[in-house]
Amino acid sequence: MKRKLKLGVPKGSLENSTVALFGKAGFNISVQSRSYSPACDDDEIEILLIRPQEMAKYITDGVVDCGLAGWDWIEESGLKVKEICELNYSKSSFGPAKWVIAVRNDSKIKKVSDLSGKIISTELMSVLKKWLAGKGVKAKIDFAWGATETKAGTLADAICELTETGESIRRNNLRIIDEVMVSTTRFITSPAAYKDTWKRSKMEDIAMLLNGALKAEGLVGLKMNVSSDCVNPVEKILKKYSNPTTSPLAFGGGMAMEVVLMEVTVRNIIPLLKKAGASDIIEYPLTKVIR
């Protein structure tokens, strides 16, 4: 019987970006409506959709061998898990998200110490409680069942909410007074599953490919042919950004050059390369960069 790695994929806000990342890493995941068991084209992987808040619990309980969840919910769970790698992406960007303390724009609360004796609404209760204790602030923490931004100034004096850009905070007439924690997605497993040689190897291979897909974000490959008398000026342009790979052309002399660059850079240097004597310039997308 073929061995299976049971993988937890976060259900909800991280779901689409996680499925897209796995696709770029070479694992095609098909999520069916109302199904919590997506199909994967790797027959060694069995997938279960799990809420990020519960991922650490299902991993430590052995329901799945590994999974992806934000550092915030891992910390909130208080459970012991093994981190395979950090994956720097969130629901709508390739960067971290932040839990912040926010109040209404017209609130008299200006700093964290002003929260003593006040009510704070949040989903991240355990982490917030520890954070406030570290600041010497005693406040009442109420659990929020969603729509947290609407509670500031009405059902609570302040909120502790997750944000990537701060846009939702501003749109709801709120201002940030402090930052509680920065959270990135983590690929985690249980100590027991990590001890299994086959599972550990499979998880580390997946981690390598996921990181490779993240490293490729915003990068493109550029290749070109350069005649012998133009090699130096073309190479001078490329070396400002990256060290090119060069090889002799099979016929007619000259060199073939290839380099990996930020996509935003390419639009500026292609005209310069053309003027410097490069020809047959080809730009191509990258799905993975393994270093």
ABEGO torsion letter per residue (X at the ends): XBBBBBBBBBBEAAAAAAAAAAAAAGBBBBBBBGBABBBBABAABBBBBBBAAAAAAAAAAGABABBBBBAAAAAAAGBBBBBABBBBBBAABBBBBBBBBBBBAABABABAAAABGBBBBBABAAAAAAAAAAAGBBBBBBBBAEGAAAABGAABABBBBBBAAGAAAAAAGBBBABBABBBBBBBBBBAAAAABAAAAAAAAAAAAAAAAAAAABGBBBBBBBBBAAAAAAAAAAAAAABBBBBBBBABGEEBBBBBBBBAAAAAAAAAAAAAAGBBGBBBBBBABBBX
